[in-house]
Amino acid sequence: MIGIRLLIDTSKCVACRACQVACQQWHSLPSEDTTFTGTYQNPPDVSGANLTVAKFFEVYDTKLNWLFFKDQCRHCENPFCLQRCPLNAIIRDATTGIVRIDPVKCDPSICHGAETKPCQVQCPYGIPEYKYVKDGSLVRTVMRKCDFCYDRFDYDFNHDPLNNPTWDTGSRKPACELTCPPGAILSGDADSILTEANNRVNYLKTDGFPDASVYPKQIDDPTHVIWVLTKIWSVYGL
C-alpha cells in the first residue's frame, strides 16, 4: 500500500485517554458535557468535539479481561464516506492515503434534511459526526473526524501529489502518537507498519494471546489505521 499508516496496539494501551486530550488540543476542540454511565468510558462515543475515544470492554472467559480500544476513523483506502458526500467536501490524498473533511465545503444543514448525514450512513463504522452537547445545549458544527493530524507532517497537501510524491514522518507525528505514554501508537510507511503489526501479533500468539489479530483484515478491507487486538474482534463491539 502506498502512503502512511497508523498502528494502535491494544496490548499496550492503558486507556489513559491522553490521546483524546491531545487530539482535542491540536484541533482546538471544546470539551463536551458528559455524565457517568457506569463505565470509565467517557465520552461514550466520537462526536463533533471528540475525534477519538478510548472505549472500555469487560470480557470474561476464564478470568475478567478489561479491554481498551481507541476508536477513530480508519482512513479507508476506498472510503465510502467520500463516495456519498454530495458536497465533495471529503478529500483523500493520493500520496499518503489520508482522508479528511474540508470544513469550508462541508455544510450539514444543506446536506439532506435527516439528522444522520450521507457520509455517516455510508461509513461502516459510523465515524463522521457533527454534534455534541455543551453547557446543556446541542451544538451542531461541520462534519468532523480524525484527519490523521495531516497538518503536522512535512508535506504540501495542496500540491499535486504526482509532482511531489514525498512526505516525512520523522519530524512530526500525529498528536495522539506523540502523547501516548506506553507507546501503543505508531505511524510510518504503510507496508512497514503492517509488517510491524503482524510481528506483534505473532509475538502475542506465543505469549498467551492465541486470538491476537490485525484489525481490520487488510486483504479484504485495506485501511490506513490498523489495530493489534488481543481478543477476537467481535468482543470489542466491532
Backbone bond lengths (Angstrom), bond angles and torsions (degrees), N, CA, C in turn:
res aa  C-N    CA-C-N  psi(-1)  N-CA   C-N-CA  omega(-1)  CA-C   N-CA-C  phi
1 M - - - 1.463 - - 1.526 109.72 -
2 I 1.307 117.24 137.29 1.457 122.23 177.48 1.521 109.40 -84.10
3 G 1.323 117.24 138.67 1.452 120.50 172.68 1.502 114.68 117.68
4 I 1.314 114.61 -156.82 1.449 123.83 -176.55 1.524 109.66 -108.44
5 R 1.326 116.38 154.25 1.464 120.10 178.81 1.528 108.78 -141.77
6 L 1.326 116.41 148.67 1.462 123.14 178.04 1.519 108.82 -114.93
7 L 1.329 116.00 129.66 1.465 122.03 177.98 1.523 109.54 -109.11
8 I 1.328 116.30 132.38 1.458 122.38 175.37 1.525 107.16 -119.39
9 D 1.309 117.65 111.35 1.460 123.42 -177.15 1.521 108.84 -94.54
10 T 1.323 116.90 103.46 1.469 120.16 -176.51 1.519 112.44 -68.59
11 S 1.331 117.62 -17.71 1.464 119.49 178.20 1.526 111.15 -70.43
12 K 1.338 116.58 -19.08 1.463 121.32 179.53 1.520 112.78 -102.53
13 C 1.331 116.83 -17.94 1.467 120.87 -176.26 1.527 111.42 -67.07
14 V 1.349 116.57 133.44 1.462 122.04 177.41 1.529 111.29 -112.12
15 A 1.336 116.70 8.28 1.470 122.73 178.04 1.520 112.69 55.95
16 C 1.328 116.06 40.26 1.469 119.76 177.39 1.522 111.65 -73.91
17 R 1.329 115.55 -19.91 1.459 123.89 178.61 1.524 113.86 69.28
18 A 1.322 116.18 18.25 1.467 119.19 173.54 1.521 110.31 -60.53
19 C 1.345 116.65 -33.14 1.467 120.72 179.04 1.522 111.24 -62.70
20 Q 1.326 116.64 -37.79 1.463 120.16 178.92 1.525 110.66 -63.45
21 V 1.327 115.56 -45.53 1.466 120.54 -178.23 1.523 111.03 -66.10
22 A 1.338 116.35 -44.18 1.465 120.15 -179.66 1.515 111.46 -63.20
23 C 1.332 116.26 -39.04 1.463 121.21 178.91 1.525 110.68 -63.28
24 Q 1.335 116.31 -46.37 1.461 119.64 178.82 1.521 111.17 -62.18
25 Q 1.330 115.57 -41.25 1.457 119.70 -178.15 1.521 111.39 -64.82
26 W 1.340 117.58 -47.22 1.468 120.04 -177.39 1.520 111.21 -64.14
27 H 1.327 117.16 -37.04 1.463 120.72 -177.22 1.530 112.65 -92.42
28 S 1.336 116.58 5.47 1.477 121.97 178.21 1.525 111.36 54.48
29 L 1.325 116.33 45.27 1.457 121.75 -179.47 1.531 110.08 -96.83
30 P 1.332 117.54 147.42 1.467 120.34 -178.87 1.518 111.93 -80.38
31 S 1.309 115.96 164.63 1.461 120.08 169.90 1.523 107.64 -74.98
32 E 1.314 117.45 156.44 1.460 120.59 178.40 1.518 109.86 -120.50
33 D 1.307 116.52 159.32 1.462 120.79 178.02 1.520 109.76 -64.95
34 T 1.319 116.78 134.38 1.453 121.27 176.56 1.525 109.39 -133.60
35 T 1.315 115.82 165.63 1.454 121.13 178.23 1.513 109.04 -145.61
36 F 1.322 117.15 153.86 1.453 120.33 -179.04 1.527 109.42 -74.44
37 T 1.326 116.79 128.58 1.465 121.41 -177.27 1.517 112.31 -119.13
38 G 1.340 116.69 14.31 1.452 119.77 -179.96 1.509 113.65 95.18
39 T 1.336 116.82 5.75 1.456 122.19 178.49 1.515 109.08 -139.90
40 Y 1.311 116.64 155.07 1.458 120.73 176.68 1.526 111.19 -74.64
41 Q 1.319 117.94 -11.34 1.460 121.37 178.58 1.517 109.29 -67.10
42 N 1.323 116.16 119.22 1.453 120.06 -176.10 1.526 109.05 -161.72
43 P 1.341 117.35 125.18 1.453 129.43 -1.26 1.523 111.41 -68.16
44 P 1.330 117.07 167.72 1.461 120.24 -175.28 1.515 115.29 -67.89
45 D 1.345 117.26 -22.40 1.468 118.93 -177.25 1.524 109.40 -161.26
46 V 1.331 115.76 172.20 1.462 119.75 175.05 1.523 108.42 -63.26
47 S 1.322 115.99 154.18 1.459 120.65 -177.51 1.518 108.92 -154.30
48 G 1.319 115.61 -174.44 1.448 119.92 177.22 1.514 112.75 -68.31
49 A 1.335 117.68 -11.77 1.462 122.25 179.42 1.518 112.67 -114.67
50 N 1.324 117.73 -9.74 1.462 122.44 179.17 1.528 109.18 -131.62
51 L 1.317 116.77 111.11 1.459 121.01 -176.68 1.523 112.13 -88.89
52 T 1.321 116.84 -11.68 1.461 121.70 175.56 1.520 108.39 -146.18
53 V 1.324 116.53 145.01 1.465 122.26 -178.52 1.516 109.36 -139.72
54 A 1.320 116.47 132.04 1.463 121.34 174.51 1.525 108.35 -82.77
55 K 1.318 116.46 113.23 1.461 120.95 -177.18 1.531 110.54 -96.16
56 F 1.338 115.18 145.28 1.460 122.71 -175.67 1.530 109.60 -112.18
57 F 1.330 116.18 136.98 1.461 121.02 178.08 1.526 109.63 -137.32
58 E 1.329 116.19 131.06 1.458 121.46 174.81 1.527 107.76 -102.55
59 V 1.323 115.89 116.80 1.462 121.75 -176.38 1.527 109.10 -124.87
60 Y 1.314 116.14 130.12 1.465 120.05 -179.00 1.523 110.44 -114.27
61 D 1.342 116.72 124.13 1.460 120.60 168.50 1.524 106.13 -118.63
62 T 1.314 118.97 -95.58 1.465 120.16 172.64 1.523 110.49 -90.29
63 K 1.326 115.32 -12.99 1.461 121.18 176.30 1.524 107.84 -152.27
64 L 1.315 115.93 168.88 1.459 120.37 179.44 1.527 109.79 -78.78
65 N 1.322 115.58 127.55 1.458 121.97 177.05 1.522 109.08 -113.52
66 W 1.304 115.89 129.77 1.461 120.90 176.90 1.518 106.61 -105.21
67 L 1.326 116.66 107.99 1.456 122.47 -173.77 1.524 110.89 -105.59
68 F 1.319 115.56 146.78 1.458 121.46 179.86 1.525 109.68 -124.96
69 F 1.322 115.54 144.40 1.467 120.94 -178.75 1.519 108.85 -143.55
70 K 1.325 116.52 115.88 1.466 121.89 178.03 1.522 108.17 -80.65
71 D 1.314 116.25 101.98 1.463 120.55 -176.44 1.523 110.24 -86.06
72 Q 1.327 115.39 142.98 1.461 121.64 179.44 1.520 108.73 -174.00
73 C 1.329 116.11 178.45 1.460 121.39 175.94 1.521 109.85 -61.31
74 R 1.348 116.88 140.37 1.460 122.13 -179.99 1.529 113.15 -86.00
75 H 1.295 118.68 -12.09 1.467 122.33 -175.98 1.533 109.73 52.15
76 C 1.322 114.16 64.78 1.463 121.72 -175.61 1.533 111.37 -63.01
77 E 1.313 115.52 146.94 1.460 121.04 175.51 1.529 110.29 -64.69
78 N 1.336 115.79 -34.40 1.470 121.69 176.65 1.525 108.20 -124.77
79 P 1.334 117.44 77.67 1.465 121.47 -172.29 1.528 114.21 -67.75
80 F 1.332 115.48 120.88 1.460 120.55 177.88 1.524 111.25 -68.36
81 C 1.323 116.93 -33.11 1.466 120.10 -179.24 1.521 110.39 -60.46
82 L 1.329 116.86 -39.85 1.462 121.57 179.12 1.521 110.75 -62.92
83 Q 1.326 115.99 -40.88 1.463 121.29 -177.55 1.524 111.91 -65.33
84 R 1.340 117.18 -29.89 1.462 120.08 -175.61 1.516 114.25 -97.19
85 C 1.326 118.30 -7.58 1.468 119.52 -176.88 1.527 110.08 -71.71
86 P 1.346 118.94 114.58 1.467 121.05 -177.94 1.526 113.35 -74.43
87 L 1.336 117.01 -12.04 1.461 120.87 -177.42 1.527 112.54 -101.56
88 N 1.326 117.02 1.69 1.468 121.29 -177.07 1.523 111.71 53.62
89 A 1.336 114.77 37.84 1.466 120.19 -177.11 1.527 112.30 -91.26
90 I 1.323 117.55 -8.60 1.466 120.68 -178.66 1.518 109.04 -101.47
91 I 1.312 115.77 128.72 1.460 123.09 -173.02 1.526 109.26 -119.11
92 R 1.317 116.18 135.39 1.464 120.94 171.84 1.515 108.10 -116.47
93 D 1.329 117.03 120.02 1.457 120.92 179.16 1.519 108.91 -78.13
94 A 1.324 116.58 124.78 1.460 121.78 -173.88 1.517 112.91 -69.35
95 T 1.321 117.56 -25.43 1.458 120.59 -176.84 1.523 112.37 -84.39
96 T 1.313 117.14 -42.79 1.468 120.70 -177.05 1.523 113.19 -97.07
97 G 1.339 117.34 -26.92 1.456 121.06 -174.81 1.510 113.08 86.69
98 I 1.315 117.54 2.46 1.458 121.85 -179.42 1.528 110.07 -71.29
99 V 1.320 115.64 133.75 1.471 122.41 178.70 1.520 107.98 -111.29
100 R 1.314 116.98 123.64 1.457 120.27 -178.25 1.527 110.58 -138.12
101 I 1.300 115.39 166.31 1.462 122.19 -178.48 1.525 109.26 -110.06
102 D 1.312 116.83 128.11 1.462 122.25 177.10 1.528 108.09 -80.62
103 P 1.338 118.64 110.09 1.472 120.66 -176.82 1.520 113.46 -65.94
104 V 1.328 117.09 -19.67 1.467 120.45 179.12 1.525 110.86 -73.61
105 K 1.320 116.58 -37.80 1.463 121.08 -178.73 1.521 113.16 -85.27
106 C 1.335 116.98 -26.15 1.464 120.19 -175.25 1.527 111.46 -78.16
107 D 1.313 115.97 131.49 1.469 121.79 176.32 1.527 108.28 -148.57
108 P 1.345 117.36 90.16 1.468 120.30 -177.63 1.529 113.86 -58.45
109 S 1.337 117.41 -24.71 1.467 119.80 -177.29 1.522 112.41 -66.09
110 I 1.349 117.24 -26.62 1.467 119.29 179.02 1.528 110.94 -108.29
111 C 1.317 116.22 2.92 1.459 121.52 -177.99 1.523 109.23 -93.26
112 H 1.310 116.78 75.19 1.459 124.81 -177.21 1.535 109.52 67.79
113 G 1.272 118.28 160.43 1.450 121.60 -175.92 1.515 114.90 -89.61
114 A 1.318 118.09 -16.39 1.454 121.16 -176.95 1.527 111.39 -69.57
115 E 1.348 115.73 153.98 1.458 121.03 177.37 1.518 110.94 -63.46
116 T 1.327 116.58 -39.28 1.461 121.28 178.25 1.524 108.53 -89.79
117 K 1.309 115.99 123.76 1.456 121.68 -173.60 1.528 111.72 -88.84
118 P 1.351 117.94 162.12 1.465 121.30 -176.37 1.520 114.29 -54.20
119 C 1.340 117.80 -40.59 1.466 119.59 -179.12 1.519 111.24 -66.30
120 Q 1.349 117.24 -33.10 1.458 120.59 177.46 1.520 110.81 -70.94
121 V 1.312 116.23 -41.66 1.467 121.07 -178.66 1.516 110.52 -62.98
122 Q 1.330 116.52 -41.67 1.455 120.73 -175.42 1.521 112.76 -77.70
123 C 1.331 117.33 -30.29 1.469 120.67 -178.87 1.527 109.67 -67.61
124 P 1.344 118.59 121.32 1.466 120.48 -179.84 1.519 113.12 -67.34
125 Y 1.328 116.75 -11.07 1.464 120.67 -178.82 1.527 112.07 -108.25
126 G 1.346 117.10 -3.89 1.459 121.06 177.39 1.518 113.44 60.73
127 I 1.324 117.11 37.65 1.455 120.44 -170.02 1.534 115.23 -83.15
128 P 1.341 121.61 -52.95 1.476 117.63 -175.38 1.524 110.43 -56.98
129 E 1.332 116.09 137.47 1.463 120.29 -178.51 1.525 108.76 -144.16
130 Y 1.322 116.15 155.34 1.456 119.27 -177.62 1.525 113.05 -137.35
131 K 1.328 117.97 10.19 1.460 120.85 -176.86 1.523 111.16 -127.74
132 Y 1.327 114.42 151.53 1.461 121.53 169.52 1.527 107.54 -162.23
133 V 1.322 116.51 165.33 1.468 121.24 -178.97 1.523 109.17 -108.52
134 K 1.308 116.30 128.78 1.456 122.20 -179.91 1.523 109.40 -133.96
135 D 1.342 116.50 123.32 1.474 122.33 -179.89 1.525 111.17 54.18
136 G 1.319 115.70 38.62 1.453 121.24 175.81 1.512 115.52 83.07
137 S 1.334 117.41 -1.73 1.466 120.87 -177.61 1.525 110.36 -113.81
138 L 1.329 116.18 143.26 1.451 121.23 176.74 1.526 109.44 -78.00
139 V 1.313 115.93 124.20 1.461 121.65 179.35 1.520 108.38 -106.84
140 R 1.316 115.97 132.15 1.464 122.00 176.49 1.519 108.10 -114.62
141 T 1.318 115.68 131.31 1.450 120.70 -178.28 1.523 109.00 -131.19
142 V 1.317 118.32 -166.20 1.461 120.56 173.25 1.521 108.04 -72.57
143 M 1.335 117.13 163.51 1.451 120.42 176.02 1.526 108.80 -62.74
144 R 1.317 115.76 137.28 1.460 120.05 -178.86 1.523 110.76 -134.69
145 K 1.312 115.63 150.33 1.456 123.06 174.37 1.520 107.81 -163.84
146 C 1.317 117.07 173.12 1.452 120.80 175.87 1.524 109.66 -55.65
147 D 1.338 116.67 132.11 1.463 120.74 177.38 1.527 111.10 -113.48
148 F 1.340 115.70 17.28 1.467 122.79 177.14 1.528 111.00 65.67
149 C 1.349 117.60 15.86 1.471 121.15 -174.34 1.528 109.68 49.20
150 Y 1.336 115.73 45.98 1.469 121.73 -174.92 1.523 112.38 -55.04
151 D 1.344 116.32 -30.71 1.454 119.93 -176.97 1.524 112.83 -81.14
152 R 1.327 117.57 5.20 1.462 121.24 174.05 1.528 111.92 -95.27
153 F 1.328 117.61 -10.73 1.455 120.83 -176.18 1.520 111.74 -90.17
154 D 1.320 114.60 155.95 1.453 121.40 176.76 1.521 108.63 -84.67
155 Y 1.345 113.95 77.34 1.464 119.61 -175.27 1.518 108.51 -157.85
156 D 1.306 117.26 137.28 1.459 122.63 179.20 1.524 108.73 -89.21
157 F 1.330 116.81 97.45 1.462 120.56 -176.38 1.523 112.81 -75.76
158 N 1.307 117.76 -8.55 1.459 119.73 177.95 1.533 111.37 -96.94
159 H 1.321 115.43 0.19 1.459 120.31 -179.50 1.526 109.74 -95.40
160 D 1.317 115.81 153.13 1.459 121.19 177.80 1.529 109.43 -61.28
161 P 1.346 119.24 114.88 1.466 120.80 -176.78 1.520 113.61 -61.52
162 L 1.329 117.64 -23.05 1.459 119.51 179.95 1.532 110.84 -71.10
163 N 1.328 116.37 -25.92 1.455 120.78 179.43 1.528 112.49 -100.72
164 N 1.334 116.28 -5.54 1.460 120.79 179.74 1.529 107.54 -142.02
165 P 1.336 117.41 71.65 1.452 121.24 -169.03 1.521 115.31 -83.94
166 T 1.336 118.47 7.97 1.462 119.10 -176.25 1.518 111.13 -109.23
167 W 1.307 115.74 150.07 1.459 122.60 173.87 1.512 107.19 -147.63
168 D 1.315 116.42 159.02 1.458 120.62 -172.95 1.514 110.30 -132.67
169 T 1.343 116.97 127.72 1.462 121.05 176.56 1.525 110.70 -105.05
170 G 1.314 116.55 2.28 1.450 118.67 -176.07 1.517 113.65 -70.01
171 S 1.330 117.64 -38.07 1.452 120.54 -174.94 1.513 113.28 -83.44
172 R 1.321 117.57 -36.13 1.458 121.23 -178.14 1.527 109.39 -134.23
173 K 1.304 115.21 153.74 1.456 121.16 179.53 1.524 108.83 -136.06
174 P 1.345 118.37 163.01 1.459 119.14 175.39 1.525 110.53 -54.84
175 A 1.319 116.33 146.81 1.465 120.72 -176.55 1.520 111.78 -57.99
176 C 1.329 116.93 -37.61 1.465 120.03 -178.21 1.524 110.99 -65.81
177 E 1.337 116.46 -39.57 1.470 120.16 178.77 1.518 110.73 -66.96
178 L 1.316 116.88 -42.43 1.454 121.64 -176.52 1.521 111.49 -62.47
179 T 1.333 116.88 -33.05 1.465 120.00 -173.39 1.522 113.65 -96.64
180 C 1.339 119.33 -9.66 1.468 122.04 -172.88 1.538 111.07 -67.20
181 P 1.341 119.26 111.74 1.470 121.47 -176.25 1.528 114.63 -61.79
182 P 1.348 120.34 -43.29 1.461 118.94 -178.04 1.533 114.27 -85.88
183 G 1.326 117.75 2.35 1.459 120.62 179.66 1.514 112.68 69.23
184 A 1.324 117.06 37.86 1.464 121.66 -179.37 1.518 112.64 -81.53
185 I 1.343 117.86 -9.08 1.458 122.61 -176.00 1.522 109.05 -118.52
186 L 1.321 115.48 132.43 1.464 120.65 -177.35 1.517 109.52 -143.59
187 S 1.337 117.24 132.59 1.465 121.14 177.46 1.516 109.81 -121.27
188 G 1.327 115.76 158.13 1.453 120.87 178.65 1.511 111.08 166.10
189 D 1.304 116.48 -163.76 1.456 122.18 178.57 1.528 110.42 -54.36
190 A 1.316 116.73 134.41 1.466 121.67 -171.93 1.519 113.40 -55.28
191 D 1.313 117.46 -49.04 1.468 120.40 -177.60 1.523 111.62 -68.83
192 S 1.328 116.97 -38.26 1.462 120.34 179.28 1.527 111.32 -65.64
193 I 1.325 116.11 -38.80 1.462 120.03 179.24 1.529 110.78 -67.57
194 L 1.325 117.71 -38.49 1.460 120.23 177.75 1.528 109.97 -65.10
195 T 1.304 117.71 -39.34 1.466 121.32 176.58 1.523 110.22 -61.57
196 E 1.331 116.54 -43.61 1.462 120.93 177.81 1.532 110.67 -61.40
197 A 1.328 116.86 -41.63 1.464 120.98 179.15 1.524 110.99 -62.08
198 N 1.323 116.98 -45.05 1.466 120.75 179.07 1.527 111.35 -64.49
199 N 1.330 117.15 -37.03 1.460 120.64 177.21 1.527 111.06 -64.06
200 R 1.330 115.96 -40.39 1.459 119.61 179.26 1.529 111.08 -67.44
201 V 1.320 116.22 -37.87 1.459 119.94 177.45 1.532 110.13 -63.29
202 N 1.307 116.92 -44.75 1.469 120.75 178.95 1.522 110.94 -60.51
203 Y 1.329 116.78 -39.10 1.461 120.64 178.04 1.527 110.57 -65.58
204 L 1.317 116.46 -45.78 1.467 120.37 -178.55 1.526 111.69 -63.12
205 K 1.327 116.30 -37.24 1.462 119.82 179.73 1.533 111.89 -62.11
206 T 1.313 116.34 -30.19 1.462 119.92 179.03 1.523 112.03 -92.75
207 D 1.326 116.69 -0.12 1.466 120.94 -175.76 1.528 112.12 -120.63
208 G 1.354 115.74 29.98 1.461 119.39 173.55 1.504 116.22 98.97
209 F 1.337 117.58 7.84 1.466 120.65 179.60 1.533 109.47 -125.91
210 P 1.323 118.13 74.66 1.470 121.52 -175.10 1.522 113.96 -64.45
211 D 1.343 117.82 -20.14 1.464 121.08 -178.30 1.523 112.58 -94.28
212 A 1.321 117.92 7.36 1.469 120.87 -178.93 1.528 110.51 -58.87
213 S 1.338 115.36 144.08 1.467 119.76 -177.94 1.516 110.32 -159.77
214 V 1.337 114.85 167.02 1.461 122.00 172.13 1.522 107.86 -94.95
215 Y 1.320 116.49 133.06 1.470 121.80 178.65 1.528 108.05 -128.24
216 P 1.344 116.91 141.97 1.470 128.47 -15.21 1.530 111.52 -67.64
217 K 1.332 115.76 163.99 1.459 119.50 176.79 1.526 108.44 -65.30
218 Q 1.297 116.24 122.07 1.459 120.70 -171.50 1.526 114.01 -76.29
219 I 1.320 117.68 -16.49 1.467 120.12 177.60 1.521 110.21 -72.00
220 D 1.328 116.03 -42.86 1.464 121.02 -176.08 1.529 112.49 -91.12
221 D 1.318 116.96 -31.49 1.459 120.52 -171.34 1.527 109.81 -141.00
222 P 1.335 118.62 73.09 1.467 120.57 -177.22 1.524 112.49 -63.82
223 T 1.316 115.75 130.68 1.458 121.61 -179.41 1.523 109.23 -137.68
224 H 1.318 115.67 161.77 1.463 120.88 179.12 1.519 112.06 -98.77
225 V 1.321 117.44 3.57 1.463 122.78 169.01 1.520 106.74 -127.54
226 I 1.333 116.64 126.60 1.459 120.80 -178.86 1.519 109.66 -132.48
227 W 1.325 115.18 160.11 1.457 122.03 -179.74 1.527 110.05 -124.40
228 V 1.312 116.19 147.51 1.457 121.95 164.56 1.528 105.96 -100.22
229 L 1.327 116.39 117.38 1.453 122.18 -179.47 1.523 110.01 -104.46
230 T 1.324 116.66 146.66 1.464 120.55 177.58 1.522 112.01 -94.41
231 K 1.332 116.38 -17.58 1.461 121.63 179.99 1.534 109.63 -124.19
232 I 1.311 116.77 171.33 1.459 121.25 176.44 1.538 109.39 -57.58
233 W 1.327 116.59 137.61 1.467 121.95 -171.99 1.514 113.50 -54.72
234 S 1.346 118.35 -30.76 1.462 120.44 -175.16 1.526 113.53 -66.37
235 V 1.342 117.96 -24.78 1.469 119.49 -178.57 1.527 111.36 -73.46
236 Y 1.323 116.32 -12.39 1.468 120.98 176.97 1.537 111.83 -91.08
237 G 1.315 116.11 8.51 1.454 120.07 -178.92 1.510 113.18 74.54
238 L 1.325 116.71 20.00 1.461 120.82 -176.85 1.516 110.99 -89.96
